[in-house]
């Protein structure tokens, strides 16, 4: 597993620690959950856009053999 270091302001770090405490998780777990949620949302967004483009350009893609 790889490590990623992010810089937070004192206020952000404190807010993260408070939320972690309130939810029974560690700040690292919160950050990992947030990164995973962002990656999934972007993957879904890009996938949906790719599907729209593929459908829109289906005749061209078919002619190109793609």
N, C-alpha and C positions, 0 to 999 in steps of 0.2 A: 504494500500500500504506500502511496506517495503522500507527502505532506505539503500543504499549501499554507503560507503565512499571509494573513491579511492585516492591514492596519486599521484600527478603529479609534475614533475619538474617545476621550474619557467618558463622555455622555453615552455614546453607542455601546461601549463595553459595559457600562453600568446597567443600561437598559437590557442588554442581552443577558447579563448575569441575573437581573431581577426576573426576566421572563423564564429563564432556565430554572430558577429556583421555584417559581410559581407553577411550572409544568412538570417538575420532577425530572428534568433532563439537564445535561451539561451544556454549557455554552457551545462546545464543539458539536454536540448532537444537533443543536438548533441551527448552527451554521451549515452543517452537512445536509440537514433537511431542506434548508433554504436553497442551497446550491442544486440539490436534486430536483426540487420543484421548478426552479428556473430552467434547468436543462430539459426537463420533460416538457414544459410549456413551449420552449423554443423549438424542440424537436417536433412537437405536434403542429406548431404554427408553420414551420418550414415544410413539413410533410404535406399539410393541407394545401399550401401554396404550390408545391410541386405537382400535386394531384390536379389542381385547377389548371395549371399550365399544360400538363400532359393531356388533359381532356380538351382544352381549347385548341391545342396544336396536334391533336391525334392524327388528322389526315397527313400532315407534313411528316410527323414521326413515322407513320406507316410507310410513306414513300421512301424515307431515308433508311428504313429497316431497323429502326430503334425500338 
